[in-house]
Amino acid sequence: MTSRSSHHGADAAGTPRRPRPARLGLAVLLGLTLTSLGIAAPGPAAPPAARAADAGDSYRAVYHFTVPDHWKNDPQRPIFVNGAFQYYYLYNADYGESVGTAWRLATTTDNVAFHDQGVAAPKKTNANYDLWSGSAVVDTGNTAGFGAGAIVIMVTQMDHPTPAEIADASGPQAQFLWYSTDGGRNFRPYGDTPVLPNAGRKDFRDPKLVWDAPRQRWVALIAEGDRVGFYTSPDLKNWTPASEYVNTTLGTLECPDLFQIRADDGTTHWVMGVSANGYLTGDPNTYAYWTGSFDGTVFTPDTTAPQWLDRGFDWYGGVTWDDPAAPLDRRFGVGWMNNWSYAHSAPTWTSDGFNGTDSITREITLKRYADGYALASRPAAALAQHATDVKNLGTVQVDGVTPLGHRGTAYRLDADVSWSTLDNLGVRLRVSADGTRHTDAGIYRDHSYLNRRDGGNPDPSGAHAESHAPYDPAKKQAHLTILVDRTSVEYFVDDGRQVHSSQVFADPADDGLGLFTSGGSATFSDITITEYENLAQRPAKVLADFEGGTYGEAWTATGGFAGTGPTQAQPPGSVGTAVLDTFTGGGDPATGTITSPAFTIDRRSLHLLLAGGDHPLGLPGATSVNLLVDGQPVRTATGDDTGELKPVSWGLDDLQGRSAQLQILDDATGSWGHLIVDQVTLTD
């Protein structure tokens, strides 16, 4: 079976090209996807750029989210905690060697600039090996019993997989709970037993949790092959089947979504979404959705056919989340910019040591159109706060090909376009010096399109070259918003009901920009180019996790702690299987210090987990953790006379570039005369 993929981008003379068929691989035709697995090919394919990258070339995006290193795939729905969004995603630190994903955390206050916080839920922590997709919730009512305000994630893991099943990620899929008592920075598993076991389905993954306020219970959506199962629970631990939505036309359904939203006409609706493979029906391989109603048990769609939040090739595993400022009126959304048909062909792995980029965060609203209700998207408004330069190129009349006086590989272009008689119009992006290589975003009669065939198609087969979305041929004007970054193009048409998001691995030297028409002329007015600051994250640094046989390389210990090492224990709130506990030096009477080697303060915060005696520094018999600069304490914290580890965070803005040490001081000899410390991390 073949799929028709026509090319309406202009050639060097501005002439539209004839449609060309593109063959789809067997995996695509069967709807086979592995979105939750983070599978790494032993040797990722060579980059498809026009030339090999020079040593100084970088393919890391300027203003899009990229994983700091190695691999990322599925986004996980962010949660809002203490004034910031916590964004988790699937991360494989062993990419290139073995499969298996953990949950890594980044924080943001505006959903545009992110700050890496490191791994929050590590793999290989329990008998179920790695973590796949799921969702996090703030359990404000303590329904699960982990404490009011605990962060709980329901996540797919393999239920006690064998070594062979671990190797190819084929173990039985089930749903497990993990929880955090430090605000979502570190999670631990709630045992090895699933709270929602698999009743025999091959596909049983990607749980999405929704709080059903009228009925005071949780709802979970589970992707089960050609259906989505609905389950209910009062406590996140005990689940009852409620209903299922079945769709046999979209391949393997993944990453379900469910939310309520108010339309621009004041009516309120439910929306269900899934990541789905629509190639068999000539539709995208992105985020399909249906508007409808939900009664707490059954979702009833308004129509059988889905709509699509993105018409490009690389907006998969998408998640949406509330805007706290207007939770019913708009949402945020983000998708993984990759496709399992060519997931390992990114040149970023060779050039920069990572493979994993997200779309820009978009703001999503529901609008009433003549043909019904549909979601509309626009780039997050906060993106404007990171602009470094805005140029207005005015109005340009175009009949053929017109170069623009701007060069760049990362920017936003906005333009209003009008015409009377016309076949084809568009913007030529990432143009090579000789004009032979470019990516085209345009409108051809009754559809908009994004064509990357000649500008850096990541698919080695040559398929997936041009995406299409319907466009009213009676219209004679359009607003174009195009986001260009080093490895991507996102094309929003008019109000964003139709969007094309695709990777484009252009030659780093291809930085030209132009406009084109065929079959007539068009007026491009108010052409604006916006450039942005570099928003690449600085990776978090774990200074000590105390999981080895010693406190860490070059750590020193004095007094009763000389010759000791971490304690194999898992007190409440700890991470992993061991902690630093000064009780090991001879119980409460033991005294001395345990001190890290010197490190440079090059991040904005230091985080650690702390329990034990409440004996502040400066009083006789202190039990305190101290940050030393020039041998003097500049930050200090003590315990609370309990054995439950609690989070400590220190801001370091005033200490940037200074050399420091972390000291654990225990001078106390009486009751609670010891400290417990775990997971010391530097982050932005």
N, C-alpha and C positions, 0 to 999 in steps of 0.2 A: 504494500500500500504506500502511496506517496501523498504528500501534502503540497498544495500549490503555494509557492512563495514568490510573489511578484516584486520587482525592483522598480520603484518609481523615482528614485534619486536621479539627479541630473548627472550626465557625464561631463567631460571637460568642455563640451560645446553647449551644455545646458539642455541636451536632448534626453527625454525620458527613455529608459531602456525597456526592452520587452520582458514580459514575465518569464521566469525560469523556475522549473520544478525543483524541489529539494527533497531528498530522500530522508526518511526518519528511521533511526535505528530501532531494532527489535524492542529494546527496553522501553523506548518512548512509546511505541505502539501498544505495548502491553500495560502501560501506565505504571511501570515499576519505578519506585523511588525509595531512597534510603535516607530520608532527611534527618532522622534522629540518630544516625549511627556515627557520623564523623569519620567514615572510612577513608583511610589514606592509601593511595597507590604507592607501591614501593619506590617508583621513580616517576614523579609528576611529569607530564608532557612538556616539551620545550615551548616557550612562549611563541604565539603566532604573530608577533610583531614583524614589521617589514625588515627590521635589522636586529641583530643581537644587541641587547642593552650594553652601553658602555659602563665602565666601573663606577662612574659618578652618577649614572641614571638612577632614579627612584620612581617606582610605580605606586608608592603609598599615596593614598588620597590626601588632599589638602584639608577639606572641610567635611568629609564623610567619616563615619565611624569605621575604624579598622582595628582588628585584633592586634595587640602589641607584638605577638610572635606566634609562630606555628599556625594553628588552625582554629577557625570558628565556623559554625553553621547556624542552626536555628536560634533566632531571638526568643527570649522568654518575656512574657508580658511584664513590664515594669510595675513596681508598686511605689506609692508615695509615703515616705517615712521621714518625719522630722524636717519637713521643708525641702526635701530633695527626692528625686526619682532614683530608685535602685533598679538598674537594668542588668539582668542576668542573661547569659547566653552560653551555648554549648561550646566547650573549648577542649582541644586535644593537644596537650604539651608534648605528646609523643608522635605527632604527625610526621610522616615519612618513615616511621618504623613500625607502628602498631595502631590498631583501632582503639576507640574508647574515649568518651568525653566526660568532663567534669562540668560544673556550673561555675563560670567566672562572673565577677561583678564589676560593673562600672557605675559611677554615680554622676548625676547631672541635675542642675537646677532649671535648665531651660530646654532640655531635650535636643540640644545641638552640640554643646561642648561637654565632653565626657571625661571622667577621671578614673583611671584603672585602680581597682582595689584588690586585685588578685583573685585567686580561686576561693570561692565561698563554700562550695560543696564538692569535696575531692572524690575522685574515683578510687576504686580498690579499697574502700573503707569498710564495706561489709561483704557478705557472701554473694552479693548480687552485682559486683564488679563496678560497672560504670553507670552514669546517669544520662538519660535521654531527655526528651522534652517533657514539660509539665507546666505547672503554674504556681506562683507564690501568692499567698494572701496574708493579710494582717489579721490575726485572730483576736480582735478587740474584745470579744465576749468570752474568751477562754473556753470555747466549745470543745477543743481537743484536749484540754487539761495540761498544756505546756506552760501556761501562765498567760494572764491578760496582756495582749499586745505582742505575744510571740509571733514570729514570722514562720509560717508553715508552708512547705512546698509538697505538692503531690506530684510525683515524678515516675516516669516509666523506667524500670530496670528489668533485667533478665532475672527470673526467679531461680536462684541457685544454679547458674549455668555451669556446664562442664568446661574444661580447658578448650576443647574443640569448639564449643559454642561461643566461648569468649573470643576465640581467634577470628571467627567469621560473623560475629554478632547475630547468631541464629537461635539463641536461647529463648525460652518461653517468656513472653512479655506480660508484665503485671504492674500494678500501681502501688507505690510505696510512699510513706511519709518521711520527710526529714524536717527538722525544726531548728530554729535559732532563738536564743534568748539574749543575743547582743545586738538586736536591731537589724538582723539580716546579713551581718558581715561574715559570720561563720555558722555552718549548719552541721548537725550530726544526724545519723539515721535513727529512726524509731524502730530499731530491731531489723531483722532480716525477713520478716514475714509480711507478705502483701496485705494491705487493707482492702484492696479490690483485686482478688485473684482472677486469673484467666480461666474462663470456662471452656477453653478449647479452641479459641480463635487464633489463626496464624498472626493476624494484625490486631493488636490491642494496646494502643499507646496514645501519647500526647494528651494527657488529661488537662482539661481547662475548667477551673473552679469558678463558680459564680455564687454569690450570696443572694438567696431568695428571701428578701426582707419580709414580704407579706406572710410567708409561711415559716419564717424563722428557721431556715435550713439551708444546707449547702446543696448545690447542683454541680455535678461533674459531667462534662462531655468527653467521651472517649472515642478516638478514631479506630474503627474496627473494619478496615478493608473498604467495602463498598457501602458502609453505613457509619452513622454516628450514634453511639449509645448514650442515653441519658440516665443518670443515677442520682439518687438523693440521699442525704445523710444529715443527722442532727449534730455530728461531732467530728467529722472528717475521718473517722475510724470505722464506722459501721455503715455500709452502703446497701441501698435497695434499688434494683432495676426499675426504671420508670417508663421508658419508651425508647424508640429508635427511629431515626430518619434514614431512609435507604435511597441510594442513588447509584445505579449500575452503569452510568454513562461517562463517569469522570475518573476511571481508574481507581487507584488506591487513594482514599481520602486521608488527609493528615492535618494536624495542627488546627483543630476546630476552635471556633470563637463564638461567643454569644454576648450580646449587649443590648441595652435599651438606649434609644436616642430620640430626641425631639426634632421634628422636621421644621423647615422654615415657614410652614403654614400653621405651626402650633400643635400639630397632632404628634402623638408619641407612638413609636414603633419598636419592635424587636428586630434585630439583625443577626442571622447566623452565617458564619463564614467558615470556609475550609481551604486549605491548600490542596489543589487538585490538578489533575492532568487532563486538560481539555483538548489535546491534540487530535484525538479520535473524532471529535465533533467539529474540528476547525477552530477551537477556542484556545485560550492561553494555557500555560502551565504555571499559574500564579494563584491568586487569592480569589476564589469564587464566593459569592454571597447571595443571600436571599433576604428580602424584607418580609415581615410576617408578624405572627403573634405567638406568645408563649404563656401558658397557663400554670407554669411551675412543674409541669410534667411532660407536655408535648409541645414541640415547635411546629407551627403550621405556616408554611410559606405562602406568600401571595401568589406566586407563579411557580411553575415547575422548572422553567429554565433559569439558570443562574445569571447574575450579572458579575462583572469582573472589576476588582479594585485597581488592577493594573493590566495593561495589554502587552507589556514588553515580555522579554524572555527571562528576566532575572529579578523577580520580586516574589520570593518563595518563603514558606514558613512564617508568613506575616502574623504580627500581633497588633492589637489595638488596646488602648487604655484610656481611662478617664482623664479629662482635664479638670483638676480640682477646682479651678475657677468657674467652670460651667459644666458640671458632670453630665448633664442631660443634653446639652446643646452642641457639644463638639468633643471629639476624641483625637488622640494622637495615634499614629500608626507607623510601623517600620517593617521592612522585609529584608531577608538575606539576599544579597545581590550575587546569586550564583544559580547554577542549574545542574542537576545530577547528570545530565547528558555530557557535560564537559567540566565537571567540578574541579578537576585537578590540572587544568591547563593554564592556570593563572601565572603570568610571568613574575608576579610579586614574590613567589616562593624562591625563585632563583635570585632575584635582584635585592629583595628586602627581608627574606626569611619569614614571610607570613603568607597565609592564604585565607582571607576572610574579610569582606567589606559589606557594610549595610547600606541600604538606601538612606536618603535624607529622611529625617523624621517629618511626617506630613500631618497637617491638621485636617480632620475629616468631619464633614457635616452631612446631614441628610436633606435633600431638596426634592420638592415635588416638580416633576416635569410633565409634559403632555402625555407621555406614555407610562407614567407611574412614578414611584419614589426611587431615588438612586443616591448613592454616596458620591460626594464631590471632595476632591483633595486639593490642597495647596501646600507648598513648602512651609514648614513651621515659621511663624512670624519672627521668632527669636533669631533666626538666621541673619536678619538685618543688623542685629547688634554686633555681629562679628565681621562686618564689612570693613575693608581697608581702603577701598577706592570705588567710586561710582562715576561712570562716564555716560553722558547722553550723546549718542551719535546722530540725533535728529531724525530727519525724514529722508528716505531714499526711494526713488522710483526705480523699479527693477524690471527689465525685459531681457531675459537671458541670465547671464552669470555676472554678479557684481561683487568683487572682493570688498571687505570692510577693513578699515584701518585699525584693526586690533589683532594682537597675537597673544595666545595663552593656552594653557592646558587645564585651568581650573577657574571657573567663573560662572555667573548666571547671566543669561540673556533674556530680556523681556522686550516684546514688540507687539504693536497692533498692526494688523495687515488687512487691507481692503482691495477689492478687485471687481471687475465687471464680467469680463469673459476670460476664462483661464482653465487650463487643464491641470497644472501642477505648480506648486510654489513651495519654498522651504528655506531652511537655513543649513548651510554646509559647515560642518564642524570638524575640527582636528584635520585641517587640510594640509597635505604635504606641499613642499616647495614647488614641485612640478605639477601639482593639481591632480595627480592620479589617485591619491588616497584621501578619503574623507568619509565621514558619516553624515547622513542626511536626515533631518527632521522636517517633515512637510505634510502637505495636504494634497491629495490627488482625487479630484472629483468627489467621490462619495465616501472617502475614508482618509483618516490621518495615518501616518506611518513613521516608523523610525527604521532606517536602513543602515546596517553596519557592514555590509558585504565587503566593501572596499576600504574599510577604515579600522579593522582590528577585531573581526569576528572571533570570539574565543573557541568556537566549535571547530575542531580540526576537520570534521566531515564537510564543512561548508554549509550545513543546514542552519536553521535558526538565524537567517540573515535579515529578514524584514518582518516587523510586527505591524498589525493593522488594527484600527478601531473605527467604528462607524462615524461618518460625518455627513451632516445634512447638505446635499448638493445645492439646495436652494439658497444657502447662506452665502453672503458675499463679503464677509469679514470674519476675523478671528483674532484672539489674543493668544500669543505663544509665550510660554515660560519654559526655558530650557536650562537645566543644571548640568554643567560639564565639569567633570573632575578627571583626575589622571587615568582612571580606569572605568569610567562610567558616564552615561548620559541618561538624564531623566527629563522627559518631555511632557509637560502639562498643557493640554489643549483647552482653551477658553476657561471655564470655571473648574476644570479638573475632574469632570465626570469621566473623561478618558485620559489615561496617563500611560506612557511607554517608558519603562525602566529597564535598561540593558547595560551589561558590561561592554566596554569598548577598549580593547587593548591596543591603542594606537601607538605608533612609533613615538617615543618621547620628543622627537624633533618636529613632529607634525603639529603645528600650533596655529595654523591659519584659520580664518573665519570669513564666510561669505554668504550671499543671498542668491537665490535663483528662482526663475519662473520658466514655464514653457506653455505655449498655446495662448499667450497673452502677457499682459504686464500687471504688476501689483504695486501698491504703495505700502512700504514698511515705515511706520511712524513711531515716534517716541521710542526709538531703539536705545535700550539701556544696558550697559555692561557693569556688573557688580563683581568685584573680587573680594576674597575673604582671607582672614588670617589663618595660619596653619593650626589646625585643631587636633593634630595627632597626639594621642595620649602618651604620657611617660609611664612606663610600666611600674607597678608597685614592686617593692623590695621586701621580701621576708627576711628580717634580720635573724630570727630564731623561731623554729617551731618545736624544738626540743624532742624530736622524734628519733634521734640517733643515740649512739652509745655515750656521747659526750654532750655538753651544753652547746658546743659548736667550736669550729676551728678558732684557735687563739683566745678562747674564753679562759679566764683565770678564776680560781677560787681560793679563798683564805679561811683560816680558822677551822671550824668543824666541817666545812664544806670542801676542803682540799681532798682531791681524789674521788669525789662523788660525781654522779651524772644524773640525767633525767630519771624520773620515777615512772615506771609503767603503771599508769592509773588513768581513769577517765572520770574525774569529778564532774559534777554538774557544770555545764557551760564550757567544757574543755573542747579542744579540737584534736582529732587523731587519737593515739593510744598512749601518749606520755606527756608529762608536764615537768616543769622545774618546781620542785617542792623542797624548801629548806628544812622540812622535817626529816629529810633523809640523812642529815648530818649528825643525828643523835637526838631527834625529837625536839620538843619545845626548848630545852635548855641549850641546844646548839646555837652558836653565834658565828658570824663571819660575813664575808661578802662573796658574791659571784658577779663578775664584771665582763662585759663584752669587749672585743677589740675596738679600736677607734674606727669610726665611720664618718663620712661626710654627710651633713644634713643637706640633702638636695631634693627633698620633697616637702610638701606643706604641712603634713600631719604625721604623727606617730601613734599607732594603735597597739594596745595589748590587752590581754585578759588577766584579771587579778583577783585573788581571794586570799584569805588568811587574816592575820592579826591587825587590829585597828590601833596602830602605834605610830603616829605621824613623825616624820623627820623633825628634829629640833627638840624633841622631848626625850627623856631617858628611856632606853630600851626600845629604839625605833625598829619597826618592820616596814620598810618602804622601798619602792622602786624609784630610782633617781636617774634623771638625765644629766650627765656631767659634761660641762664645757670648761676647758682649762682646769679640770679637776674639781670644779665647783658645781653644786646642784642648781640647775635652772628650771627644772620641772620635777615634781615629786608626787607620789600617790601612795596610799596605804590601803590595807584591807578593811573589811567591815565585820570582823570576828565571825565569819562564816566560811564554809568550804565551797561555796558556789562562786565560780569565776564570773566576774562582771566586767563590762568593757570600760577601758580608760582610753581617752583620746587627748592628745596634746597638739595644739596649733604651734607651728614652727616658723611662721613667716619672718619673725625677727631674728632667726638664727641661721638663715640661709648661707651656705658655704662654710659654716663653722665645723670643726672637727669635734666629735662627741663620743661618749661611751654610755652604755646603759649599765647601771649598777643595781644589783639586788642586795640590800642591806638588811641583815637580821641581827639586832643587838638584844632582842627580847629573850627572856629565859622563863617567863611564867606562862599563864594560860594564853592560848593562841599566840605563842611565841614563834610563829613560822609564817612564811608566805608561799603562795602558789602562783606561778606565772606561766602564761602560754601565749603563743602566736603573736610575736612582736613584728610589726609591719610598718614600713614607711610608704606613704601614699600621697598623692595630690588630692 
